[in-house]
């Protein structure tokens, strides 16, 4: 690192290690962690990033930069670990015996560069532009080269290789299993350092730390954690129970991920079908018996400064991302809706059950906005669609040993082989109210029978 420090100083850079409290200056660094944009109590929004450079090293806690601006879209979109950042006119202040940078909305400016392509990240609503000269561009190139080298030592570099480098690594066999078939849907197993990057199907037989690349189906940010529903369209051998409606992902292909501590705090805002990369996970069996992957914080990491190990990873050229997209296309192609109406059914955070103990009628929109974990509602709505259309398939058999379900024609459990004789019912409905708001309902037990019989008597069956 001494070489990079000398190169930076020769270009006039004051490294983070040399910055003094009370001074104003330009800061050139690499992003270790970026937190979500938040509204302050005043008129501004804030973004906190943790940064480092060769004077501090990669594995030590860097310096925090508190960014403030009246418009949240002045902050870069999609910032991730490894990005190169240039700050102009930053105030260096002291806080709890440490130094930190603070931007000023009238004089400071910044540019973030994508860690892979070195293209500037968008800041569409920023009035004051950060003007860079050739000297600045050379500094960015030095930091980019340095971050690739140090993150390689940390076991992360394979995720950042371009396609030619990746193929060379696969051929060399240093970080891949070359005995596996060269199938686009099933690329060779890759490694982040010593950790394998596993598919959902492979995790069930693994009992140590791992990395995972998957697609977000749903997510929920709670007070102390973030819960994710993920898929890479390979089968979870210890999957959660559920119903596979047209337009949704089969529960057999889902896996739950739970983020704690700095990983929950640093988790970026996500959308359905975003691809995420998660590192240093550990598999476990949930209290309900299904497979889960967990990302816990570092034991001695100061609050707020731990290294977040989840990031968006929508790289269309990466073999794992390509494989997910291929499996996704094949999965949805296999689904053949029997209804002519184009229905969009997506997983909801609300599970609605039938009950006679509720008098008030709730609007579907109010239900979907309610953050209460468990609640009962009464709705007035009509059924847009239901699944399965074949009522015989509403019936299934329940195993008393493992509590999983098998087809109603089965004589033994399809999972553990124990004889099954107990019947149950399960169905899914898409309901729509007078405001044309829709909700996905899952009903089970005896409720499907009590629900459908009145419909038949009224001429709807």
C-alpha positions as CSV (number, residue, x, y, z in Angstrom):
1,X,0.0,0.0,0.0
2,X,3.0,2.3,0.4
3,X,3.3,2.5,-3.3
4,X,-0.3,3.7,-3.8
5,X,0.1,6.2,-1.0
6,X,3.1,7.7,-2.6
7,X,1.3,7.8,-6.0
8,X,-1.6,9.7,-4.4
9,X,0.6,12.2,-2.6
10,X,2.5,12.9,-5.8
11,X,-0.8,13.9,-7.3
12,X,-1.5,16.3,-4.4
13,X,-3.9,14.1,-2.5
14,X,-4.2,14.5,1.3
15,X,-5.0,10.9,2.3
16,X,-7.6,10.2,5.0
17,X,-4.9,9.4,7.5
18,X,-3.4,12.9,6.9
19,X,-6.7,14.9,7.2
20,X,-6.9,17.1,10.2
21,X,-9.9,18.1,12.2
22,X,-10.9,21.7,11.5
23,X,-9.7,21.8,7.9
24,X,-11.7,21.9,4.6
25,X,-10.5,19.9,1.7
26,X,-11.1,17.4,-1.1
27,X,-11.4,13.7,-0.3
28,X,-10.7,10.8,-2.6
29,X,-11.7,7.4,-1.3
30,X,-13.3,4.0,-1.7
31,X,-16.8,3.2,-0.3
32,X,-16.9,0.5,2.4
33,X,-20.6,0.9,3.2
34,X,-23.5,3.1,2.2
35,X,-26.6,3.5,4.3
36,X,-30.1,4.3,3.0
37,X,-31.0,7.9,2.3
38,X,-33.1,9.4,5.2
39,X,-35.0,12.5,5.9
40,X,-33.6,14.7,8.6
41,X,-35.6,16.7,11.1
42,X,-34.9,19.8,9.1
43,X,-35.4,20.5,5.4
44,X,-32.6,18.3,4.2
45,X,-32.1,14.6,3.4
46,X,-28.9,12.8,4.5
47,X,-26.8,9.9,3.3
48,X,-24.0,8.4,5.4
49,X,-21.2,6.5,3.7
50,X,-18.1,4.9,5.3
51,X,-15.0,5.4,3.2
52,X,-11.3,4.3,3.3
53,X,-8.1,4.6,1.2
54,X,-4.6,3.1,1.2
55,X,-3.6,5.1,4.3
56,X,-6.2,3.2,6.4
57,X,-6.4,-0.1,4.6
58,X,-9.5,-2.1,3.6
59,X,-10.2,-4.2,6.6
60,X,-10.1,-1.4,9.2
61,X,-12.9,1.0,10.0
62,X,-12.7,4.0,7.7
63,X,-14.0,7.5,8.0
64,X,-17.7,8.4,7.9
65,X,-19.0,11.1,5.6
66,X,-22.3,12.8,6.4
67,X,-23.9,14.1,3.3
68,X,-26.7,16.6,3.4
69,X,-28.9,18.0,0.6
70,X,-32.5,19.3,0.2
71,X,-33.3,16.8,-2.7
72,X,-32.8,13.1,-2.1
73,X,-32.1,12.6,-5.8
74,X,-28.9,14.6,-5.5
75,X,-27.4,11.5,-3.9
76,X,-26.0,8.8,-6.2
77,X,-28.2,6.0,-7.2
78,X,-27.1,2.4,-6.5
79,X,-24.0,3.1,-4.5
80,X,-22.3,-0.1,-3.4
81,X,-19.1,-1.3,-1.7
82,X,-16.0,-0.7,-3.8
83,X,-17.3,2.4,-5.5
84,X,-14.7,5.2,-5.9
85,X,-15.8,8.6,-4.6
86,X,-14.5,12.2,-5.0
87,X,-15.7,14.8,-2.6
88,X,-14.9,18.5,-3.2
89,X,-14.9,21.0,-0.3
90,X,-15.7,18.8,2.7
91,X,-15.4,20.0,6.3
92,X,-13.4,17.6,8.6
93,X,-14.9,17.6,12.1
94,X,-14.3,15.7,15.3
95,X,-16.9,13.3,16.8
96,X,-16.4,10.9,19.8
97,X,-12.6,11.1,19.4
98,X,-12.8,10.3,15.7
99,X,-12.8,12.5,12.6
100,X,-15.6,12.6,10.1
101,X,-16.4,14.5,6.9
102,X,-19.5,16.7,6.6
103,X,-20.7,18.2,3.3
104,X,-22.3,21.6,2.9
105,X,-25.2,22.0,0.5
106,X,-24.0,25.4,-0.8
107,X,-20.3,24.6,-1.4
108,X,-19.7,20.8,-1.4
109,X,-20.0,18.5,-4.5
110,X,-19.4,14.8,-5.1
111,X,-19.1,12.1,-7.8
112,X,-19.4,8.4,-7.2
113,X,-17.9,5.9,-9.8
114,X,-19.2,2.4,-10.3
115,X,-16.6,-0.1,-8.9
116,X,-16.7,-2.2,-12.1
117,X,-17.2,0.2,-15.0
118,X,-15.9,3.5,-13.5
119,X,-18.9,5.3,-15.0
120,X,-20.3,8.1,-12.8
121,X,-23.4,7.2,-10.8
122,X,-26.4,9.4,-11.6
123,X,-27.1,12.4,-9.3
124,X,-30.0,13.9,-11.4
125,X,-31.1,16.7,-9.1
126,X,-27.8,18.0,-7.8
127,X,-27.4,21.7,-8.7
128,X,-23.7,22.0,-8.0
129,X,-21.7,19.7,-10.3
130,X,-18.4,18.1,-9.3
131,X,-15.9,19.1,-12.0
132,X,-13.0,16.7,-12.4
133,X,-9.8,17.4,-14.3
134,X,-7.2,14.9,-15.6
135,X,-5.4,14.8,-12.2
136,X,-8.6,13.8,-10.5
137,X,-9.2,11.0,-13.1
138,X,-5.7,9.6,-12.5
139,X,-6.5,9.5,-8.8
140,X,-9.7,7.6,-9.4
141,X,-7.8,5.1,-11.5
142,X,-5.3,4.5,-8.8
143,X,-8.0,4.0,-6.2
144,X,-9.9,1.7,-8.5
145,X,-6.8,-0.5,-9.0
146,X,-6.1,-0.5,-5.3
147,X,-9.7,-1.6,-4.3
148,X,-9.7,-4.5,-6.7
149,X,-6.4,-5.7,-5.3
150,X,-7.4,-5.4,-1.6
151,X,-10.8,-6.9,-2.1
152,X,-9.2,-9.8,-4.0
153,X,-7.2,-10.5,-0.8
154,X,-10.5,-10.3,1.1
155,X,-12.0,-13.1,-1.1
156,X,-14.4,-10.9,-3.1
157,X,-12.6,-10.3,-6.4
158,X,-14.1,-13.1,-8.3
159,X,-17.5,-11.4,-8.3
160,X,-15.9,-8.3,-10.0
161,X,-14.1,-10.0,-12.9
162,X,-15.1,-9.2,-16.4
163,X,-16.2,-12.2,-18.6
164,X,-12.7,-12.9,-20.1
165,X,-11.1,-12.8,-16.7
166,X,-13.8,-15.0,-15.3
167,X,-13.4,-17.6,-18.0
168,X,-9.7,-17.6,-17.4
169,X,-10.3,-18.2,-13.7
170,X,-12.6,-21.0,-14.4
171,X,-10.1,-22.6,-16.8
172,X,-7.3,-22.2,-14.2
173,X,-9.5,-24.0,-11.7
174,X,-8.3,-21.7,-8.8
175,X,-11.8,-20.7,-7.7
176,X,-14.2,-23.0,-9.5
177,X,-15.1,-26.7,-9.8
178,X,-14.1,-27.5,-13.3
179,X,-15.6,-31.0,-13.1
180,X,-19.1,-29.5,-13.3
181,X,-20.8,-29.3,-16.7
182,X,-20.6,-26.1,-18.7
183,X,-24.4,-25.5,-18.7
184,X,-25.6,-21.9,-18.9
185,X,-28.4,-22.7,-16.4
186,X,-25.9,-24.5,-14.1
187,X,-22.6,-22.7,-14.2
188,X,-19.6,-24.1,-12.3
189,X,-19.6,-23.4,-8.6
190,X,-17.6,-20.3,-7.9
191,X,-16.0,-19.2,-4.6
192,X,-15.7,-15.9,-2.7
193,X,-12.4,-16.6,-1.0
194,X,-13.0,-19.9,0.8
195,X,-16.8,-19.6,0.8
196,X,-18.7,-21.4,-2.0
197,X,-21.4,-19.4,-3.8
198,X,-24.3,-21.9,-3.6
199,X,-27.7,-22.2,-5.3
200,X,-30.8,-22.8,-3.1
201,X,-30.7,-26.5,-4.0
202,X,-27.1,-26.9,-2.8
203,X,-27.6,-25.2,0.6
204,X,-29.6,-28.0,2.2
205,X,-26.4,-30.2,2.2
206,X,-24.1,-27.5,3.4
207,X,-23.4,-26.7,7.1
208,X,-20.8,-23.9,6.9
209,X,-20.6,-20.3,5.7
210,X,-21.5,-19.6,2.1
211,X,-22.3,-16.8,-0.4
212,X,-25.6,-16.5,-2.3
213,X,-26.8,-14.7,-5.4
214,X,-30.6,-14.6,-5.7
215,X,-33.6,-12.7,-6.9
216,X,-35.9,-10.7,-4.5
217,X,-39.5,-12.0,-4.5
218,X,-40.5,-9.9,-1.4
219,X,-38.8,-8.1,1.5
220,X,-39.8,-6.4,4.8
221,X,-37.7,-4.0,6.8
222,X,-38.6,-4.5,10.5
223,X,-37.3,-2.6,13.6
224,X,-34.4,-5.0,14.3
225,X,-33.9,-7.0,11.1
226,X,-34.7,-7.3,7.4
227,X,-36.6,-10.4,6.1
228,X,-36.2,-11.4,2.5
229,X,-38.0,-13.9,0.3
230,X,-35.4,-15.0,-2.3
231,X,-35.2,-17.4,-5.2
232,X,-32.7,-18.5,-7.8
233,X,-35.3,-20.9,-9.4
234,X,-33.6,-24.0,-8.0
235,X,-35.6,-26.2,-5.6
236,X,-35.4,-25.7,-1.8
237,X,-35.2,-29.2,-0.4
238,X,-36.7,-28.0,2.9
239,X,-39.1,-25.4,1.6
240,X,-41.9,-23.6,3.3
241,X,-45.5,-24.6,2.6
242,X,-47.6,-22.5,0.2
243,X,-49.6,-22.5,-2.9
244,X,-48.2,-22.0,-6.4
245,X,-50.6,-19.5,-8.1
246,X,-50.1,-18.4,-11.7
247,X,-47.9,-15.4,-11.8
248,X,-46.1,-16.2,-8.5
249,X,-43.0,-18.1,-7.7
250,X,-43.5,-21.7,-6.6
251,X,-42.9,-21.9,-2.8
252,X,-40.6,-24.9,-3.4
253,X,-38.2,-22.5,-5.1
254,X,-38.2,-19.9,-2.3
255,X,-35.7,-19.4,0.6
256,X,-36.0,-17.0,3.4
257,X,-33.0,-14.7,4.2
258,X,-32.8,-12.8,7.5
259,X,-30.4,-9.8,8.0
260,X,-29.4,-8.6,11.4
261,X,-27.3,-5.7,12.8
262,X,-25.2,-3.7,10.4
263,X,-26.5,-5.8,7.4
264,X,-30.1,-4.8,8.2
265,X,-29.1,-1.2,8.7
266,X,-27.1,-1.1,5.5
267,X,-29.5,-3.1,3.3
268,X,-30.3,-1.0,0.2
269,X,-33.9,-0.3,-0.8
270,X,-35.0,-3.3,-2.9
271,X,-37.6,-4.0,-5.5
272,X,-39.2,-7.2,-6.6
273,X,-36.9,-9.0,-9.1
274,X,-33.8,-7.2,-8.0
275,X,-30.7,-9.5,-7.9
276,X,-28.8,-9.4,-4.7
277,X,-25.4,-10.7,-3.7
278,X,-25.0,-11.8,0.0
279,X,-21.7,-12.9,1.6
280,X,-20.8,-14.9,4.7
281,X,-24.2,-16.4,5.3
282,X,-25.0,-19.4,7.5
283,X,-27.8,-21.9,6.8
284,X,-30.2,-22.9,9.5
285,X,-33.5,-24.7,10.0
286,X,-36.3,-22.3,11.1
287,X,-38.6,-23.1,14.0
288,X,-41.2,-24.1,11.3
289,X,-38.8,-26.7,9.8
290,X,-37.9,-24.9,6.6
291,X,-34.4,-23.9,5.4
292,X,-33.3,-20.3,6.1
293,X,-30.1,-18.3,5.4
294,X,-29.0,-15.8,8.1
295,X,-26.5,-12.9,7.9
296,X,-25.5,-11.8,11.4
297,X,-23.3,-8.9,12.4
298,X,-19.8,-8.9,13.6
299,X,-19.5,-9.5,17.3
300,X,-17.2,-6.5,18.0
301,X,-18.3,-4.2,15.2
302,X,-19.2,-0.7,16.6
303,X,-22.9,0.1,16.0
304,X,-23.5,1.4,12.5
305,X,-20.0,0.8,11.2
306,X,-20.0,-2.9,10.5
307,X,-19.3,-4.0,7.0
308,X,-22.7,-4.6,5.3
309,X,-22.5,-7.8,3.2
310,X,-25.6,-7.5,1.0
311,X,-25.7,-5.4,-2.2
312,X,-27.7,-5.2,-5.4
313,X,-26.0,-7.3,-8.1
314,X,-27.9,-6.8,-11.3
315,X,-25.0,-7.6,-13.6
316,X,-26.5,-9.2,-16.7
317,X,-23.1,-10.6,-17.8
318,X,-22.3,-12.5,-14.6
319,X,-22.8,-16.3,-15.1
320,X,-24.9,-16.7,-11.9
321,X,-27.2,-13.8,-13.0
322,X,-27.6,-15.2,-16.5
323,X,-28.4,-18.6,-15.0
324,X,-31.1,-17.1,-12.8
325,X,-32.7,-15.2,-15.8
326,X,-32.7,-18.4,-17.9
327,X,-34.3,-20.5,-15.1
328,X,-36.8,-17.7,-14.5
329,X,-37.9,-17.5,-18.1
330,X,-38.2,-21.3,-18.3
331,X,-40.3,-21.4,-15.0
332,X,-42.8,-18.8,-16.2
333,X,-43.0,-20.3,-19.6
334,X,-44.2,-23.6,-18.1
335,X,-47.0,-21.8,-16.3
336,X,-50.2,-21.9,-18.4
337,X,-52.9,-19.6,-17.0
338,X,-56.4,-21.0,-17.7
339,X,-58.0,-17.6,-17.3
340,X,-58.2,-15.2,-20.2
341,X,-57.9,-12.1,-17.9
342,X,-54.4,-10.8,-17.3
343,X,-54.0,-11.2,-13.6
344,X,-51.0,-9.9,-11.6
345,X,-50.7,-11.9,-8.4
346,X,-47.7,-11.1,-6.2
347,X,-46.9,-12.2,-2.7
348,X,-48.4,-9.9,0.0
349,X,-47.2,-9.2,3.5
350,X,-50.8,-9.9,4.6
351,X,-52.3,-13.4,5.0
352,X,-56.1,-13.1,5.2
353,X,-58.3,-15.7,7.0
354,X,-62.0,-16.1,7.3
355,X,-63.5,-15.1,10.6
356,X,-67.0,-14.3,12.0
357,X,-65.7,-12.3,15.0
358,X,-65.0,-9.1,13.1
359,X,-67.8,-6.5,12.5
360,X,-66.0,-3.7,10.8
361,X,-65.4,-3.9,7.0
362,X,-61.9,-2.8,6.0
363,X,-60.8,-1.4,2.6
364,X,-58.2,-3.6,0.9
365,X,-55.9,-0.6,0.4
366,X,-55.9,0.0,4.2
367,X,-55.1,-3.6,4.8
368,X,-52.1,-3.5,2.5
369,X,-50.8,-0.4,4.2
370,X,-51.2,-1.8,7.7
371,X,-47.7,-2.7,9.1
372,X,-49.2,-4.8,12.0
373,X,-47.5,-8.2,11.8
374,X,-50.7,-10.3,12.6
375,X,-54.2,-8.9,12.2
376,X,-57.7,-10.0,11.3
377,X,-60.0,-8.2,8.8
378,X,-63.4,-8.4,7.2
379,X,-63.6,-7.3,3.6
380,X,-66.4,-6.8,1.1
381,X,-65.1,-7.9,-2.3
382,X,-65.7,-10.1,-5.3
383,X,-63.6,-13.0,-6.4
384,X,-61.6,-12.2,-9.6
385,X,-59.9,-15.6,-9.9
386,X,-59.2,-18.6,-7.8
387,X,-56.7,-21.5,-7.9
388,X,-56.8,-24.4,-8.5
389,X,-59.7,-24.3,-10.9
390,X,-60.1,-28.1,-10.4
391,X,-61.8,-28.4,-7.0
392,X,-60.4,-31.9,-6.5
393,X,-57.0,-30.3,-6.2
394,X,-58.2,-28.2,-3.2
395,X,-57.9,-31.5,-1.2
396,X,-54.5,-32.7,0.0
397,X,-53.2,-35.1,2.6
398,X,-51.3,-34.0,5.7
399,X,-48.5,-36.0,7.2
400,X,-48.7,-36.2,11.0
401,X,-44.9,-36.7,11.3
402,X,-43.5,-33.9,9.2
403,X,-46.7,-31.8,8.8
404,X,-46.1,-31.4,5.1
405,X,-48.7,-31.9,2.4
406,X,-49.0,-34.5,-0.4
407,X,-51.5,-34.9,-3.2
408,X,-54.9,-36.2,-2.1
409,X,-54.3,-39.5,-4.1
410,X,-51.1,-40.3,-2.2
411,X,-51.0,-43.2,0.2
412,X,-47.7,-42.1,1.8
413,X,-46.0,-38.8,2.5
414,X,-44.0,-37.6,-0.6
415,X,-41.3,-36.3,1.8
416,X,-40.8,-38.8,4.6
417,X,-42.6,-41.9,3.3
418,X,-44.9,-42.2,6.3
419,X,-48.5,-43.5,5.5
420,X,-50.9,-40.5,5.3
421,X,-54.7,-40.7,6.0
422,X,-55.6,-37.2,7.2
423,X,-57.2,-34.8,4.7
424,X,-57.0,-31.1,4.5
425,X,-58.0,-28.3,2.2
426,X,-56.2,-25.3,0.7
427,X,-57.0,-22.8,-2.0
428,X,-56.1,-19.3,-3.2
429,X,-58.3,-16.4,-4.3
430,X,-57.7,-13.0,-5.9
431,X,-60.3,-10.6,-4.5
432,X,-61.2,-7.1,-5.7
433,X,-63.2,-4.4,-3.8
434,X,-65.2,-1.5,-5.1
435,X,-62.1,0.7,-5.4
436,X,-60.5,-2.0,-7.8
437,X,-57.9,-2.8,-5.2
438,X,-56.9,-6.5,-5.2
439,X,-55.6,-8.8,-2.5
440,X,-54.3,-12.4,-2.6
441,X,-56.1,-14.6,-0.1
442,X,-54.9,-18.0,1.1
443,X,-57.5,-20.1,2.9
444,X,-57.0,-23.5,4.4
445,X,-58.3,-26.0,7.0
446,X,-62.1,-26.3,6.6
447,X,-62.5,-22.7,5.4
448,X,-62.3,-23.5,1.7
449,X,-65.3,-25.8,2.0
450,X,-67.3,-23.3,4.1
451,X,-66.3,-20.6,1.6
452,X,-67.3,-22.4,-1.7
453,X,-70.6,-24.0,-0.6
454,X,-72.5,-20.7,-0.1
455,X,-71.2,-19.6,-3.5
456,X,-72.6,-22.7,-5.1
457,X,-76.0,-22.3,-3.4
458,X,-76.1,-18.7,-4.7
459,X,-75.5,-19.8,-8.2
460,X,-71.8,-18.8,-8.4
461,X,-70.3,-22.3,-8.3
